[in-house]
Amino acid sequence: MLQQQPVQVVVSDQRMPEMTGTEFLSLVRKRYPNTIRVVLSGYADAAAILESINEGNIYRFLTKPWVEDELRVNLRYCLEQHAMVEQNKILTDSLCKQNEELKLLTQQLEELTEVRTSSLEMVQDLVSLLPMPILGVSVDRFITVINLAAADLLSTSFPISIGMEIDCPQAGWV
């Protein structure tokens, strides 16, 4: 029956012919790890409880005779637990996919940054060799490019460099 359709919760008696409930639920766990497993037993000895929990990874161990309302509440908890596990799996899968996409985008951005940086360095090297003074200023008034000719011309009384703000009273620029 478990092979034919998905089952959220399996409830098994501990004492059955051919195998114990713990053995059965252990098999269920191996084949259908997302199925919530519950043991019902009229013999609530500590050894049986521990065996069930350790071997079958049991979510609940319920005793017989059961109270109908308590059984319903416990089964509802089992279904809620299954729903949370499934939702967690969906979210984890989505997060893994997004992480892979982010990793790819980060790699592409790093490659693009390397290309642009090397292009900028090449342009700066060329500009620095030109005999005419060249000074580049950003929109927020910082020096972004300066060649040797401009540095020699402008630094007669004050040294200037890339990154310096144009509003610099020490250099007489305001």
C-alpha positions in Angstrom: 0.0 0.0 0.0 2.9 2.4 0.8 4.3 1.7 -2.7 1.0 2.6 -4.4 0.3 6.0 -2.8 2.0 8.5 -0.5 1.2 8.1 3.1 1.9 10.8 5.7 1.5 8.7 8.9 1.8 5.0 9.7 0.5 3.6 13.0 1.5 0.1 14.0 0.8 -2.1 16.9 4.1 -3.2 18.7 3.0 -6.8 19.0 2.2 -8.4 15.6 2.8 -11.8 14.1 6.0 -12.2 12.1 7.6 -9.0 13.2 7.3 -6.3 15.9 5.9 -2.9 15.2 9.4 -1.5 15.7 10.8 -3.8 13.0 8.0 -2.8 10.6 8.4 0.9 11.2 12.2 0.6 10.8 11.5 -0.8 7.3 9.1 2.0 6.7 11.7 4.5 7.8 14.3 3.0 5.4 11.9 3.0 2.4 9.8 6.1 3.2 11.9 8.3 5.5 9.4 11.2 5.3 6.5 9.1 6.7 5.7 9.9 10.3 5.8 6.7 12.4 3.7 5.9 15.5 3.7 2.8 17.7 0.6 1.6 19.6 1.2 -0.8 22.5 -0.6 -2.2 25.4 2.9 -3.0 26.9 4.6 0.2 27.7 7.8 -1.1 29.1 10.9 1.1 28.8 12.9 -1.3 26.6 10.1 -1.4 24.0 9.8 2.3 24.0 13.6 2.8 23.6 13.8 0.2 20.9 11.0 1.9 19.0 12.5 5.3 19.2 16.1 4.2 18.4 15.4 1.7 15.6 12.2 3.1 14.0 12.8 6.7 14.7 9.3 6.9 16.1 7.5 10.2 16.4 5.0 9.0 19.0 4.6 6.0 21.2 1.0 5.7 22.3 -0.4 3.3 24.8 -3.5 1.0 24.6 -6.2 1.3 25.4 -6.3 4.8 23.9 -8.7 7.6 24.5 -10.3 8.5 21.2 -9.9 12.3 21.5 -6.2 11.9 22.5 -5.6 9.6 19.6 -7.2 12.2 17.2 -5.1 15.0 18.7 -1.9 12.9 18.4 -2.7 12.0 14.8 -3.3 15.6 14.0 0.1 16.5 15.5 1.6 13.8 13.3 0.0 15.2 10.2 1.2 18.7 11.2 4.7 17.4 11.7 4.6 15.8 8.3 3.4 19.0 6.7 6.2 21.0 8.4 8.8 18.5 7.3 7.5 18.6 3.7 7.4 22.4 3.8 10.9 22.5 5.2 12.1 20.3 2.4 10.5 22.5 -0.2 12.0 25.6 1.3 15.4 24.0 1.6 15.3 22.9 -2.0 14.3 26.4 -3.1 17.1 27.9 -0.9 19.7 25.5 -2.5 18.5 26.5 -6.0 18.7 30.2 -5.1 22.2 29.8 -3.6 23.3 28.1 -6.9 21.9 30.9 -8.9 23.5 33.5 -6.6 26.8 31.7 -6.9 26.6 31.8 -10.7 25.6 35.5 -10.7 28.5 36.3 -8.2 30.9 34.5 -10.5 29.6 36.4 -13.5 29.9 39.7 -11.6 33.5 38.9 -10.5 34.4 38.1 -14.1 32.8 41.4 -15.4 34.5 43.3 -12.6 37.9 41.8 -13.6 37.4 42.8 -17.2 36.3 46.3 -16.3 39.1 46.7 -13.9 41.8 45.6 -16.4 40.2 47.9 -19.0 40.3 50.8 -16.6 43.9 50.1 -15.6 44.9 50.0 -19.3 43.1 53.4 -20.0 44.8 54.9 -16.9 48.2 53.7 -18.1 47.6 55.2 -21.5 46.3 58.5 -20.1 49.3 58.8 -17.7 51.7 58.7 -20.7 49.9 61.5 -22.7 51.9 64.8 -22.8 48.9 67.0 -22.2 47.5 67.5 -18.7 44.3 65.3 -18.1 42.3 65.5 -14.9 39.1 63.4 -14.4 36.6 64.4 -11.7 33.6 62.4 -10.6 30.1 63.8 -10.2 30.6 63.9 -6.4 33.8 66.0 -7.0 36.6 63.5 -6.4 39.6 63.2 -8.6 39.3 59.9 -10.5 42.1 60.3 -13.1 45.2 62.4 -13.2 48.2 62.0 -15.5 51.8 63.1 -14.8 51.4 66.3 -16.9 48.4 67.4 -14.8 50.0 66.4 -11.5 53.1 68.5 -12.4 51.0 71.4 -13.5 48.6 71.4 -10.5 50.9 70.3 -7.7 53.1 73.4 -7.6 52.1 74.2 -4.0 50.2 71.1 -2.9 50.4 67.4 -3.8 47.3 66.1 -5.5 46.3 62.5 -6.1 43.4 60.2 -7.2 40.6 60.1 -4.6 41.3 63.7 -3.4 38.2 65.9 -3.1 38.1 69.0 -5.3 36.7 71.1 -2.4 40.1 71.2 -0.9 41.0 74.5 0.8 44.6 73.5 1.3 45.1 73.3 -2.5 43.2 76.6 -3.1 40.2 74.7 -4.6 36.8 75.6 -3.4 
